Amino acid sequence: MIFSKSQASTQAQEGAFRQALDAVPARNNAVRIIPTANPDEIEVEISLRYDSAFLGIMRKIFKPADKKKYILDKMGKRVYESIDGRKNFGELIDEFAAKEKLTFFESRALLGQYMRTLAKNGLIVATFPKGA
């Protein structure tokens, strides 16, 4: 079967979309959860690593922080706590959509952005099932 360039691009996008839905987000074990006075939020703390020799030298000179803390609000807390390392992104989207009365696409947009932020800050990692 021969595909046009746009059909091939669409198929590639669909494949990437399906692969993203299969990703299983998991909490980083190095994150420490700190309860706050407000039951609707949590504080999380992660140790920062400086692995390269250059960064090690810069660390000795400038003495940057060795830990970073984040406050997760009510919605952030709910999302973070729903990440159990077993449910894939698609399941989390469906669960969040049902709880918040959102469409799949609204839920995907909100969770996708939030998960990127959590991953960027080292609070979660994405794992992929074997064969995905």
C-alpha positions as CSV (number, residue, x, y, z in Angstrom):
1,M,0.0,0.0,0.0
2,I,1.3,3.4,-0.9
3,F,0.7,6.4,1.3
4,S,0.9,10.1,0.5
5,K,3.2,12.3,2.6
6,S,0.3,13.7,4.6
7,Q,-1.2,10.2,5.2
8,A,2.2,8.9,6.5
9,S,2.5,12.0,8.7
10,T,-1.0,11.4,10.1
11,Q,-0.2,7.7,10.8
12,A,3.0,8.7,12.6
13,Q,1.1,11.2,14.7
14,E,-1.5,8.5,15.6
15,G,1.3,6.1,16.5
16,A,2.9,8.7,18.8
17,F,-0.5,9.5,20.3
18,R,-1.1,5.8,21.1
19,Q,2.4,5.4,22.5
20,A,1.8,8.4,24.8
21,L,-1.4,6.9,26.0
22,D,0.4,3.7,26.9
23,A,3.1,5.5,29.0
24,V,2.8,4.8,32.7
25,P,3.8,7.7,34.8
26,A,5.4,6.8,38.1
27,R,6.4,9.0,41.1
28,N,10.1,9.5,41.5
29,N,11.2,7.6,44.6
30,A,13.6,10.4,45.6
31,V,10.7,12.8,46.2
32,R,9.8,13.4,49.8
33,I,6.2,14.4,50.6
34,I,5.8,16.9,53.3
35,P,2.3,17.4,54.8
36,T,1.1,21.0,55.1
37,A,-1.3,22.7,57.4
38,N,-3.7,22.9,54.5
39,P,-5.2,19.5,53.8
40,D,-5.9,20.5,50.2
41,E,-2.2,20.8,49.3
42,I,1.0,19.0,49.7
43,E,4.6,20.0,49.6
44,V,7.1,17.9,47.7
45,E,10.9,18.0,48.0
46,I,13.4,16.6,45.6
47,S,17.2,16.5,45.9
48,L,19.1,18.1,43.1
49,R,22.1,16.3,41.6
50,Y,25.2,17.7,40.0
51,D,26.8,14.8,38.2
52,S,29.4,16.3,35.9
53,A,32.8,17.4,37.1
54,F,32.1,20.9,35.8
55,L,28.8,21.2,37.7
56,G,30.5,19.8,40.8
57,I,33.1,22.6,40.6
58,M,30.4,25.2,40.0
59,R,28.5,23.9,42.9
60,K,31.5,24.4,45.2
61,I,32.0,27.9,44.0
62,F,28.4,29.1,43.9
63,K,26.8,26.8,46.5
64,P,23.4,26.4,44.8
65,A,20.5,24.7,46.7
66,D,20.8,21.0,47.0
67,K,17.0,20.5,47.3
68,K,14.0,22.0,45.6
69,K,10.5,22.2,47.1
70,Y,7.2,22.6,45.3
71,I,3.7,23.2,46.7
72,L,1.0,21.2,44.9
73,D,-2.5,22.8,45.2
74,K,-5.7,20.9,45.5
75,M,-5.8,19.8,41.8
76,G,-2.1,19.2,41.7
77,K,-2.3,17.0,44.8
78,R,-5.2,15.0,43.3
79,V,-3.2,14.4,40.1
80,Y,0.0,13.6,41.9
81,E,-1.7,11.2,44.2
82,S,-3.4,9.4,41.3
83,I,-0.1,8.5,39.8
84,D,0.5,5.0,41.1
85,G,3.0,3.6,38.6
86,R,0.3,1.1,37.4
87,K,-2.3,3.2,35.5
88,N,-1.2,4.4,32.1
89,F,-1.7,7.9,30.8
90,G,-4.9,7.0,28.9
91,E,-6.4,5.5,32.1
92,L,-5.5,8.6,34.1
93,I,-7.1,10.8,31.5
94,D,-10.4,8.8,31.6
95,E,-10.4,8.8,35.4
96,F,-9.7,12.6,35.6
97,A,-12.3,13.3,32.9
98,A,-15.0,11.4,34.9
99,K,-14.1,13.0,38.2
100,E,-14.0,16.5,36.9
101,K,-16.8,16.1,34.3
102,L,-14.5,16.9,31.4
103,T,-14.2,15.6,27.9
104,F,-11.4,13.2,27.0
105,F,-9.7,16.0,25.1
106,E,-10.0,18.6,27.8
107,S,-8.7,16.1,30.4
108,R,-5.8,15.1,28.1
109,A,-4.8,18.8,27.6
110,L,-4.8,19.6,31.3
111,L,-3.1,16.4,32.4
112,G,-0.6,16.4,29.6
113,Q,0.6,19.9,30.5
114,Y,0.7,19.1,34.2
115,M,2.5,15.8,33.7
116,R,5.1,17.6,31.5
117,T,5.7,20.0,34.3
118,L,6.0,17.3,36.9
119,A,8.4,15.3,34.7
120,K,10.5,18.4,33.9
121,N,10.9,19.1,37.6
122,G,11.9,15.5,38.3
123,L,8.8,14.6,40.4
124,I,7.6,11.8,38.0
125,V,9.1,9.6,35.3
126,A,7.4,8.0,32.3
127,T,7.8,4.3,31.8
128,F,6.7,2.3,28.9
129,P,5.3,-1.3,29.0
130,K,7.4,-3.9,27.2
131,G,6.5,-4.2,23.6
132,A,5.1,-0.6,23.4
